Amino acid sequence: MPRQQPRRLVPANRRHRLAKGVLGLLAAIAMTLAGSQASAQAGSDGWEFTLAPYVIAAAMDGTTVVKGIEADVDIPFDTILENLDMTFMGHFDMQNERWLLSSDLIYMDLEASSEPADRTTTATMQETLFEVAGGYRVTPAVTLLAGARYVDLGVGLSYAGPSLERDADASKSWVDPFVGAHVTAALGDRWWLGVHGDVGGFGVGSELAWQAYANVGFRASDLVSVVAGYRAFDVDYEDGSGADAFRYDVLTSGPQIGVTFRF
C-alpha cells in the first residue's frame, strides 16, 4: 500500500550540510576570483542589457508526496528529454557600473514512471520558477544579491498495485526570499569564468532552497556570447499532514548551455 507517512530520500540535516558545503566551496572560489580581479577596472556608467535563452539537461533526485501518496523522483540527466513534454528557460538582466537588476524563468512539464517491486507509480509535474533579484557590485568582480523566487508546482501521482489503484494531484505556489553572490573573472580577452551561489526559503516559503552554478563564457562578438556550465538547485517544501500531506524535496542538477545577447 502507499506509505501514509512520507519519508525523506535525503534527511533534512544531510541536505542542510550539503547546502552549506556547496555554498562554502563557492565562497572560497569567489574569494579567490575576487582577489585576482581586485585591480580590474569597472565598466562604464551606462546601462548594459543581457538576454539569454538557455537549456539545462537536468537530473532530478528526491521525493514528492501528494495526499499521502509518496513517489521517488529519480530522473538521470541523460533521459530527461524522454520525459519532458515542454520547457522554456531564459534570463534577462540590466546592469551598470554598480547596480544590477536581473530576472530568470524556468518552466518544465514532465512525466516519469517507476516500477519498484509489484507496483507502478507515475508522476506528472509542471514546475515554474521565476526570480527577480537586485544586486550591488562591491568590486568589479563581486556582486552581492538579494531577491525573491516564485515557485509554482502542479504535481499528479498515479499509483497502481496488486490490491489498490489511487490517483492524487495538487497545486502549490509560494515565494522564497534569497540572498547570494555572483563572481566573474576574466580568463583572457574573450573568455570568462562565473560562479554563483544563493540560499533562501528560511521557512517563509520553503524550509530551505539553495542554488549554485559555475560557467565558462566565450565572447564570439560584441553582441553574442556562448555560456556553458553546471547548475544545481534544491527545494525542500512541505505543507499539510496525514492524508493532506504535500512535500516536494527535490535536487535538480545538470549541465547547462545558453547564448547571451548584449545590447
C-alpha positions as CSV (number, residue, x, y, z in Angstrom):
1,M,0.0,0.0,0.0
2,P,1.1,3.6,-0.4
3,R,3.1,4.8,2.5
4,Q,0.9,7.2,4.5
5,Q,3.8,8.8,6.4
6,P,6.3,10.0,3.8
7,R,10.0,9.7,4.3
8,R,12.7,11.9,3.0
9,L,15.0,10.3,0.4
10,V,17.8,12.5,1.8
11,P,17.5,13.5,5.5
12,A,17.0,17.2,6.2
13,N,20.2,17.6,8.2
14,R,22.2,16.0,5.5
15,R,20.6,18.3,2.9
16,H,21.5,21.3,5.0
17,R,25.1,20.1,5.3
18,L,25.2,19.6,1.6
19,A,23.9,23.2,1.0
20,K,26.5,24.6,3.5
21,G,29.2,22.6,1.8
22,V,28.3,23.7,-1.7
23,L,27.9,27.4,-0.8
24,G,31.1,27.2,1.3
25,L,33.0,25.9,-1.7
26,L,31.5,28.7,-3.8
27,A,32.5,31.2,-1.2
28,A,36.1,30.0,-1.3
29,I,36.2,30.1,-5.1
30,A,34.6,33.6,-5.1
31,M,37.2,34.9,-2.6
32,T,40.0,33.6,-4.9
33,L,38.5,35.1,-8.0
34,A,37.7,38.4,-6.3
35,G,41.3,38.7,-5.2
36,S,42.6,38.1,-8.7
37,Q,40.2,40.8,-10.0
38,A,40.7,43.4,-7.3
39,S,42.6,45.7,-9.7
40,A,40.2,45.3,-12.6
41,Q,38.6,48.4,-14.0
42,A,34.9,48.9,-13.7
43,G,32.6,49.3,-16.7
44,S,31.1,52.5,-17.9
45,D,28.3,54.3,-16.1
46,G,25.8,53.4,-18.9
47,W,23.3,50.5,-18.6
48,E,24.0,47.2,-20.4
49,F,21.2,44.7,-21.2
50,T,21.5,41.0,-21.5
51,L,19.0,38.5,-22.9
52,A,20.0,34.8,-22.6
53,P,17.9,31.8,-23.5
54,Y,19.3,28.5,-22.2
55,V,18.7,24.8,-21.6
56,I,19.5,22.5,-18.7
57,A,20.0,18.8,-19.2
58,A,18.8,18.4,-15.6
59,A,18.8,15.3,-13.4
60,M,16.1,15.3,-10.7
61,D,16.6,13.3,-7.4
62,G,14.4,13.4,-4.3
63,T,10.9,12.6,-3.2
64,T,7.4,14.1,-3.6
65,V,4.2,13.4,-1.6
66,V,0.7,14.3,-2.7
67,K,-2.2,13.5,-0.3
68,G,-0.3,10.7,1.4
69,I,1.0,9.1,-1.8
70,E,4.8,9.1,-2.0
71,A,6.9,8.8,-5.1
72,D,10.6,8.9,-5.5
73,V,11.8,11.3,-8.2
74,D,14.9,9.8,-9.9
75,I,15.4,11.1,-13.4
76,P,19.0,11.0,-14.8
77,F,20.0,14.0,-16.9
78,D,20.6,11.8,-20.0
79,T,17.0,10.6,-20.0
80,I,15.1,13.8,-19.1
81,L,14.4,14.6,-22.7
82,E,12.4,11.4,-22.9
83,N,10.2,12.6,-20.0
84,L,10.0,16.3,-21.0
85,D,6.8,17.4,-22.7
86,M,7.7,21.2,-22.8
87,T,10.3,23.5,-21.4
88,F,11.3,27.2,-21.5
89,M,14.3,28.8,-19.8
90,G,15.5,32.3,-20.1
91,H,17.4,35.1,-18.3
92,F,17.3,38.9,-18.5
93,D,19.3,41.5,-16.7
94,M,20.3,45.1,-16.8
95,Q,23.4,46.5,-15.1
96,N,25.7,49.4,-14.9
97,E,29.0,50.1,-13.0
98,R,27.4,49.4,-9.6
99,W,23.9,48.1,-9.9
100,L,22.2,45.0,-11.3
101,L,18.6,44.1,-11.8
102,S,18.0,40.5,-13.1
103,S,15.2,38.0,-13.7
104,D,15.2,34.3,-14.5
105,L,12.5,32.0,-15.7
106,I,12.4,28.2,-15.8
107,Y,9.3,26.2,-16.9
108,M,9.3,22.4,-17.2
109,D,6.4,20.0,-17.9
110,L,7.4,16.4,-17.5
111,E,6.2,12.9,-16.8
112,A,8.1,9.9,-15.3
113,S,7.2,6.4,-14.1
114,S,8.9,3.9,-11.8
115,E,8.1,0.3,-11.1
116,P,9.5,-0.8,-7.7
117,A,8.5,-4.3,-6.7
118,D,5.0,-5.1,-7.9
119,R,3.6,-1.6,-8.2
120,T,3.8,1.3,-10.7
121,T,3.9,4.9,-9.7
122,T,3.6,7.6,-12.4
123,A,4.4,11.3,-11.6
124,T,3.5,14.3,-13.7
125,M,4.9,17.7,-12.9
126,Q,4.5,21.2,-14.1
127,E,7.1,23.5,-12.5
128,T,7.6,27.2,-12.9
129,L,10.4,29.1,-11.2
130,F,10.6,32.9,-11.7
131,E,13.0,35.0,-9.8
132,V,13.8,38.7,-9.6
133,A,17.0,40.0,-7.9
134,G,18.7,43.2,-7.3
135,G,22.5,43.4,-6.9
136,Y,25.2,45.8,-5.8
137,R,28.8,45.4,-7.2
138,V,31.2,45.8,-4.3
139,T,34.2,45.3,-6.6
140,P,34.5,44.9,-10.3
141,A,34.3,41.1,-9.8
142,V,31.9,40.6,-7.0
143,T,28.2,41.4,-6.9
144,L,26.0,40.8,-3.8
145,L,22.4,39.8,-4.5
146,A,19.0,39.8,-2.7
147,G,15.7,38.8,-4.3
148,A,12.7,36.6,-4.3
149,R,11.8,33.5,-6.2
150,Y,8.2,32.5,-7.1
151,V,7.7,28.7,-7.3
152,D,4.5,27.2,-8.8
153,L,4.1,23.4,-8.8
154,G,1.4,21.2,-10.2
155,V,2.0,17.5,-9.2
156,G,0.0,14.5,-10.1
157,L,0.7,10.9,-8.8
158,S,-0.9,7.7,-10.0
159,Y,-0.3,4.5,-8.0
160,A,-1.2,1.1,-9.3
161,G,-0.6,-2.1,-7.2
162,P,-2.0,-5.6,-6.9
163,S,-4.7,-4.6,-4.5
164,L,-5.1,-0.8,-4.9
165,E,-5.2,1.9,-7.5
166,R,-5.1,5.5,-6.5
167,D,-4.7,8.9,-8.1
168,A,-3.9,12.3,-6.4
169,D,-3.0,15.7,-7.6
170,A,-2.2,19.1,-6.0
171,S,-1.1,22.6,-6.9
172,K,1.1,24.7,-4.7
173,S,2.7,28.1,-5.1
174,W,4.9,30.1,-2.8
175,V,7.6,32.8,-2.7
176,D,11.1,32.3,-1.3
177,P,13.3,35.2,-0.4
178,F,17.0,34.6,-1.0
179,V,20.5,36.2,-0.7
180,G,23.6,35.4,-2.6
181,A,26.6,36.5,-4.6
182,H,28.0,36.3,-8.1
183,V,31.6,36.5,-9.1
184,T,33.1,36.9,-12.6
185,A,36.7,36.6,-13.5
186,A,38.3,37.3,-16.9
187,L,40.3,34.4,-18.4
188,G,41.5,36.5,-21.4
189,D,40.1,38.9,-23.9
190,R,37.2,36.6,-24.9
191,W,36.9,34.1,-22.1
192,W,35.5,34.4,-18.5
193,L,34.5,32.3,-15.6
194,G,31.4,33.0,-13.5
195,V,30.4,31.5,-10.1
196,H,27.0,32.0,-8.4
197,G,25.5,30.9,-5.1
198,D,22.3,31.8,-3.2
199,V,20.3,30.4,-0.3
200,G,16.8,31.2,0.7
201,G,13.4,30.0,1.9
202,F,14.2,30.4,5.5
203,G,10.8,28.9,6.4
204,V,8.9,31.8,4.7
205,G,8.1,29.5,1.7
206,S,10.4,26.5,1.5
207,E,12.1,25.2,4.6
208,L,15.4,25.6,2.6
209,A,16.1,26.4,-1.0
210,W,19.6,26.9,-2.5
211,Q,21.1,27.3,-5.9
212,A,24.7,27.1,-7.2
213,Y,26.3,27.2,-10.6
214,A,29.6,27.8,-12.3
215,N,30.0,28.5,-16.0
216,V,32.6,29.5,-18.7
217,G,31.7,32.1,-21.3
218,F,33.1,32.8,-24.7
219,R,32.5,36.2,-26.3
220,A,32.0,35.5,-30.0
221,S,31.3,39.1,-30.8
222,D,30.4,42.4,-29.1
223,L,26.8,41.2,-29.3
224,V,26.8,37.4,-28.9
225,S,28.4,35.1,-26.3
226,V,28.1,31.4,-25.6
227,V,28.0,30.2,-22.0
228,A,28.3,26.6,-20.7
229,G,28.5,25.2,-17.2
230,Y,26.8,23.2,-14.4
231,R,23.9,24.2,-12.2
232,A,22.3,22.7,-9.1
233,F,19.0,23.8,-7.5
234,D,17.5,22.3,-4.4
235,V,14.0,22.9,-2.9
236,D,12.6,21.4,0.4
237,Y,9.0,22.4,0.8
238,E,6.2,20.8,2.8
239,D,2.6,21.6,3.7
240,G,-0.2,19.8,5.5
241,S,-0.1,16.4,7.2
242,G,-1.5,12.9,7.1
243,A,-3.9,12.4,4.1
244,D,-3.4,16.0,3.1
245,A,0.4,16.0,3.2
246,F,2.3,17.6,0.4
247,R,6.0,17.5,0.1
248,Y,8.5,18.5,-2.6
249,D,12.0,17.6,-1.6
250,V,14.0,17.5,-4.9
251,L,17.5,18.3,-6.1
252,T,17.7,19.4,-9.8
253,S,21.2,19.5,-11.3
254,G,23.0,19.1,-14.5
255,P,24.9,20.8,-17.3
256,Q,23.5,23.9,-19.0
257,I,24.3,25.8,-22.1
258,G,23.0,29.1,-23.4
259,V,23.5,32.0,-25.8
260,T,23.6,35.6,-24.5
261,F,22.8,38.7,-26.4
262,R,24.2,42.0,-25.1
263,F,22.9,45.4,-26.2
